[in-house]
Amino acid sequence: MSADEHHLRQYVEPSEVPDIVVQLEKEKYPVCFKGPPGHGKTYAAKKAVIEISRRYNNGQPMPIVDCNSGLRPGKGEYGRVMFNATGYDPEDFAMPSIDDRTYDRFVTTSLPGADASWTKDVEWEDIQCTVIAEEIGKKPENFKIWSELFHERTLGTNYKVPPKGYFIATSNNAEDGAGAFDIHSDLNRRMCTLQIRATVEGFLKHHKGELHPLIISILKYQGDNFLFTQQDEASGEPFCAPSTVFAVNQQLNNGLDMDSSLSEAMVLGIIGIRGAAELFATYRAGKNFGDLDEMLSDPDKHSDKIDQLRNDTTHNGRQTLCSIICMLVARLDKKRSTYKRLGGAGQINNIIKFVDRIDQEASVACVSAALALNKDIEKEEEFVKHYANNQDFYF
């Protein structure tokens, strides 16, 4: 690879995908998202469909119709077909048929406009729909079919893709160890291939307002070592990736009991042993720190204890810090019943003063996570000071 080639950008974040896809869709040029398992390819594809729908509705998102359930988009709606390419053999796309001595190939009705159900409420030329063809790299025998659909926009003897129909594909790379093959050149030259790579910063930004404080605090301090653990787990075992970490995040948001051994088994089954060990160790570390209520009541009085926390750069020290940040953010969540019981708005200034004494990274991690749960924080005196000193560090 030449020096100039090294300077070209080779990867995109899942959150950046929609802007690229909207541009490609204008000319109906197909796109394929490639990357390791769990990096957000399908999630990005679904987001892109929403952005595409804006093109047909004066910039406003249209209602997305899930066509896999048998529904079809009507006027003012946009269709989405989730097409699991691994479940289709070549003959499933277009079934040969001889009727009255006439040879024909009947196309699967999953494709937009393939049968009368698609034109019940709209004309064929007005069908608005994107097919998300997942895992196309795992079925090399179908590459010629995708090539025909993507380039000629036809299939079989009679099928044509409607003018407003579009294709997004996803695939792992052959080297990802997920069962995918190298995509043949004939298909590669008929689509734009985007290499998708998630990052910690992008993950935090993309899911802002959705992440549990425990997940935020661990990612702030452990970064890639927590978000990506596939190489650290045995082959065939669960591992941390953006999709699996977000799955655990949703369990935490839904009240997962972190003191239950059953929860340990469940979390291990989603993110693997390394990720689960880090998550539970971090959760438990803060319990041994001391009386948090007393320290929050007067952070200045307990400066020695806070200094100890700041200066402990061991892994256990970082886990304790993550756990405390998680507990502090939870105290500022207005939706929790403990918010008023633990002091309500009156505790905000002391919490900000407390974390500001630790270090800048801890302070920003805590306050930014709390802001997503409680906008009232912005009105407080200590927040104004905090933001003035740290505004360049907010994602």
C-alpha positions in Angstrom: 0.0 0.0 0.0 1.4 3.4 -1.0 1.8 6.3 1.3 -1.1 8.1 -0.4 -3.3 5.1 0.1 -2.5 5.0 3.8 -3.9 8.5 4.1 -7.3 7.6 2.6 -10.0 7.0 5.1 -10.9 3.3 5.1 -13.6 2.9 7.8 -16.8 4.6 8.7 -18.7 4.7 12.0 -22.2 3.2 12.0 -23.6 6.7 12.9 -22.0 8.1 9.7 -23.6 5.6 7.4 -27.0 7.3 6.7 -25.5 10.4 5.1 -23.5 8.2 2.6 -26.5 6.0 1.8 -28.8 8.9 1.1 -26.4 10.1 -1.5 -26.0 6.7 -3.1 -29.8 6.1 -3.1 -30.4 9.1 -5.4 -29.0 7.0 -8.3 -30.1 3.7 -6.8 -26.5 2.6 -6.4 -26.5 -0.3 -3.9 -24.3 -0.3 -0.8 -22.8 -3.1 1.2 -21.8 -2.7 4.9 -18.9 -5.0 5.8 -17.3 -5.5 9.1 -16.8 -7.7 12.2 -19.8 -9.2 14.0 -21.6 -6.8 16.3 -20.3 -3.5 15.0 -23.7 -2.1 14.1 -24.2 -3.0 10.4 -27.8 -3.9 10.7 -28.5 -1.1 13.1 -26.9 1.4 10.7 -28.9 0.0 7.8 -32.2 0.5 9.6 -31.3 4.0 10.5 -30.4 4.7 6.8 -33.8 3.5 5.7 -35.4 6.2 7.9 -33.2 8.9 6.3 -34.0 7.6 2.8 -37.7 8.0 3.5 -37.1 11.7 4.1 -36.3 12.2 0.4 -39.8 11.2 -0.5 -41.5 13.3 2.1 -40.1 16.8 2.0 -37.4 16.1 4.6 -39.7 14.5 7.2 -39.3 10.8 8.1 -42.1 8.6 6.9 -43.7 5.7 8.8 -41.6 2.6 8.2 -43.7 -0.5 7.3 -42.2 -3.9 8.2 -42.9 -5.8 5.0 -41.7 -9.1 6.6 -45.0 -9.3 8.5 -47.0 -9.3 5.2 -47.8 -5.6 5.4 -47.1 -3.4 2.3 -46.4 0.3 2.2 -49.3 2.5 1.2 -49.4 6.1 0.2 -47.2 8.2 2.5 -45.4 5.1 3.9 -42.0 3.6 3.3 -41.4 -0.1 3.2 -38.5 -2.1 4.7 -37.7 -5.8 3.9 -35.3 -7.6 6.2 -33.9 -10.3 3.8 -31.9 -13.0 5.5 -29.7 -14.0 2.6 -28.4 -17.1 4.4 -31.9 -18.7 4.3 -32.2 -18.5 0.5 -30.9 -20.9 -2.2 -30.8 -19.7 -5.8 -34.0 -21.5 -6.6 -35.8 -19.7 -3.8 -35.4 -16.3 -5.5 -37.0 -17.4 -8.8 -38.9 -20.7 -8.9 -39.0 -22.3 -12.4 -42.5 -23.0 -13.7 -44.0 -24.4 -16.9 -47.7 -23.6 -17.5 -49.4 -24.0 -20.9 -46.0 -24.9 -22.4 -44.7 -21.5 -21.3 -41.5 -21.4 -19.2 -41.5 -18.8 -16.4 -39.6 -18.1 -13.1 -41.8 -16.8 -10.3 -39.9 -14.4 -8.1 -40.1 -14.5 -4.3 -42.9 -12.2 -3.1 -40.4 -10.7 -0.5 -39.0 -8.4 -3.3 -40.8 -5.1 -3.7 -43.5 -5.2 -6.4 -43.2 -9.0 -6.9 -46.9 -9.7 -6.7 -50.3 -8.0 -6.5 -50.1 -7.4 -2.7 -47.6 -4.6 -3.4 -49.9 -2.7 -5.6 -53.1 -2.9 -3.5 -52.8 0.7 -2.3 -50.2 2.3 -4.6 -49.2 2.0 -8.3 -46.1 -0.1 -9.0 -44.0 2.9 -9.9 -44.9 4.5 -6.6 -43.7 1.6 -4.4 -41.2 3.0 -1.9 -39.1 0.3 -0.3 -35.6 -0.7 0.7 -34.4 -4.3 0.9 -31.8 -4.9 3.6 -30.1 -8.1 2.4 -28.2 -9.5 5.4 -25.1 -11.7 5.4 -24.8 -11.9 1.6 -21.2 -13.0 2.0 -22.2 -16.4 3.5 -24.0 -17.6 0.3 -21.6 -17.4 -2.6 -24.0 -19.3 -4.8 -26.3 -16.3 -4.7 -23.7 -13.7 -5.8 -24.9 -13.8 -9.4 -28.5 -13.2 -8.3 -27.6 -10.2 -6.2 -25.5 -8.9 -9.1 -28.5 -9.1 -11.4 -30.8 -7.4 -8.9 -28.3 -4.7 -8.1 -27.2 -3.8 -11.6 -29.9 -4.8 -14.1 -32.6 -4.4 -11.4 -34.3 -7.5 -12.8 -34.7 -11.1 -11.9 -36.3 -14.1 -13.6 -38.3 -13.6 -16.8 -40.7 -10.8 -15.7 -39.5 -9.2 -12.4 -38.3 -5.6 -12.4 -37.3 -3.6 -9.3 -39.7 -0.6 -8.9 -38.1 2.8 -9.7 -38.1 3.8 -6.0 -36.8 0.4 -4.7 -33.4 0.2 -3.2 -30.9 -2.3 -1.8 -28.6 -2.3 1.2 -26.5 -5.4 1.9 -24.5 -6.4 4.9 -21.7 -8.9 5.3 -18.8 -9.9 7.5 -15.3 -10.0 6.0 -13.8 -13.4 5.2 -11.1 -12.9 7.9 -13.7 -12.1 10.6 -14.2 -15.8 11.3 -17.9 -15.5 11.0 -18.5 -17.9 8.0 -18.4 -15.2 5.3 -16.6 -15.6 1.9 -14.8 -13.1 -0.2 -17.4 -11.4 -2.4 -16.7 -12.0 -6.1 -15.5 -9.2 -8.3 -18.6 -9.3 -10.5 -20.8 -8.4 -7.5 -18.2 -6.1 -5.9 -18.1 -3.8 -8.9 -21.9 -3.3 -8.8 -22.1 -1.8 -5.3 -20.4 0.6 -2.9 -18.6 -1.3 -0.1 -18.2 0.5 3.2 -16.1 -1.0 5.9 -17.9 -0.4 9.2 -15.9 0.0 12.4 -17.4 1.1 15.7 -15.4 3.1 18.2 -15.9 3.8 21.9 -16.4 7.5 21.2 -18.8 6.9 18.4 -20.7 4.4 20.5 -21.1 6.8 23.4 -22.2 9.6 21.0 -24.6 7.5 19.0 -26.4 6.1 22.0 -26.3 9.4 24.0 -29.3 9.4 26.4 -29.8 5.6 26.1 -26.8 4.3 28.1 -26.9 3.2 31.7 -24.4 5.0 34.0 -22.5 1.7 34.7 -21.9 1.2 31.0 -20.8 4.8 30.4 -18.4 4.8 33.3 -16.7 1.5 32.3 -16.4 2.6 28.7 -14.9 5.9 29.8 -12.1 4.1 31.7 -11.7 0.7 30.0 -12.6 1.8 26.4 -11.7 -0.8 23.8 -10.7 -3.3 26.4 -14.4 -3.5 27.4 -16.2 -2.8 24.1 -14.2 -5.3 22.0 -13.2 -8.6 23.6 -13.7 -11.2 20.8 -9.9 -11.9 20.6 -9.9 -12.5 24.4 -12.6 -15.1 24.4 -12.4 -18.8 23.3 -13.7 -19.5 19.8 -17.4 -19.9 19.7 -18.0 -18.1 23.1 -19.9 -14.9 23.6 -17.9 -11.6 23.6 -18.2 -7.9 24.0 -19.1 -6.0 20.8 -21.2 -2.8 20.4 -24.4 -4.9 19.8 -23.9 -7.2 22.8 -22.8 -4.4 25.1 -25.9 -2.5 24.1 -28.0 -5.6 24.8 -26.7 -5.7 28.4 -27.2 -2.0 28.6 -30.9 -2.5 27.9 -31.2 -5.1 30.6 -29.6 -2.7 33.1 -32.1 0.0 32.0 -34.9 -2.5 32.6 -33.9 -3.1 36.2 -31.5 -6.0 36.0 -30.7 -7.2 39.5 -26.9 -7.0 39.7 -26.9 -8.8 43.1 -28.4 -12.0 41.6 -26.2 -15.0 40.5 -28.8 -15.6 37.8 -28.0 -12.2 36.4 -24.3 -13.1 36.3 -25.1 -16.2 34.2 -27.3 -14.2 31.9 -24.8 -11.3 31.4 -22.0 -13.8 30.8 -24.2 -15.5 28.1 -24.4 -12.1 26.3 -20.9 -10.5 26.6 -18.7 -13.4 27.6 -16.7 -14.1 30.8 -14.2 -11.2 30.5 -16.9 -8.5 29.9 -19.2 -9.9 32.6 -16.3 -10.1 35.1 -15.5 -6.5 34.5 -19.1 -5.4 34.7 -19.8 -7.1 38.1 -16.4 -6.2 39.6 -17.0 -2.6 38.8 -20.5 -2.7 40.2 -19.3 -4.2 43.5 -16.2 -2.1 43.9 -18.0 1.1 45.0 -19.7 -0.7 47.9 -16.3 -0.9 49.8 -15.5 2.7 49.3 -17.1 4.1 52.4 -20.1 6.3 53.4 -20.9 8.1 50.1 -23.7 10.1 51.7 -21.4 11.5 54.3 -18.8 12.5 51.7 -21.4 14.2 49.5 -22.7 16.2 52.4 -19.4 18.0 52.6 -16.8 17.2 49.9 -14.3 19.7 51.2 -14.3 17.9 54.6 -13.5 14.6 53.0 -10.8 15.8 50.5 -8.3 13.2 51.7 -10.6 10.3 50.8 -11.3 11.9 47.4 -7.6 12.4 46.8 -7.0 8.7 47.6 -9.6 7.8 44.9 -8.0 10.1 42.4 -4.5 8.8 43.0 -5.3 5.1 42.8 -4.5 4.3 39.2 -4.6 0.5 39.7 -7.3 -1.5 37.9 -9.2 -2.0 41.2 -9.0 1.7 41.8 -10.5 2.5 38.3 -13.2 -0.1 39.0 -14.1 1.7 42.3 -14.2 5.0 40.5 -16.4 3.7 37.8 -18.8 2.3 40.4 -19.0 5.6 42.3 -19.7 7.5 39.1 -22.5 5.0 38.3 -24.0 5.6 41.8 -23.7 9.3 41.5 -25.4 9.4 38.2 -28.2 7.2 39.5 -28.8 9.7 42.3 -29.5 12.4 39.7 -32.0 10.4 37.6 -35.3 12.2 38.2 -37.2 9.1 37.0 -35.9 7.1 40.0 -37.9 7.0 43.3 -34.6 7.5 45.2 -34.1 10.9 43.6 -36.1 12.9 46.1 -35.2 10.6 49.0 -31.5 11.2 48.5 -31.8 14.9 48.3 -33.3 15.8 44.9 -32.0 18.9 43.2 -30.3 19.9 46.5 -27.6 17.3 46.0 -26.6 18.4 42.5 -24.1 21.0 43.5 -22.3 18.7 46.0 -22.1 15.9 43.5 -20.5 18.1 40.9 -18.2 19.5 43.5 -17.3 15.9 44.5 -16.4 14.7 41.0 -14.6 17.9 40.1 -12.2 17.2 42.9 -11.3 13.8 41.5 -10.2 14.5 37.9 -11.4 16.0 34.7 -12.2 12.7 33.0 -14.3 11.4 35.9 -16.1 14.7 36.3 -17.1 14.9 32.6 -18.1 11.2 32.5 -20.4 11.7 35.5 -21.9 15.0 34.6 -22.5 14.3 30.9 -24.2 11.0 31.8 -26.4 12.7 34.4 -27.4 15.4 32.0 -28.9 12.8 29.7 -31.2 11.9 32.6 -31.9 15.3 34.2 -31.7 18.6 32.2 -32.3 20.5 35.4 -28.6 20.1 36.2 -27.8 22.9 33.7 -29.5 25.4 36.0 -27.2 24.8 39.0 -24.3 27.1 40.0 -21.7 24.3 40.2 -22.7 23.0 36.7 -22.1 26.5 35.2 -18.6 26.5 36.7 -18.0 22.9 35.7 -19.1 23.4 32.1 -17.0 26.6 31.7 -13.9 24.6 32.7 -14.6 21.4 30.7 -16.8 22.3 27.7 -14.1 21.1 25.2 -14.4 17.6 26.6 -18.1 16.9 26.1 -18.9 14.4 23.3 
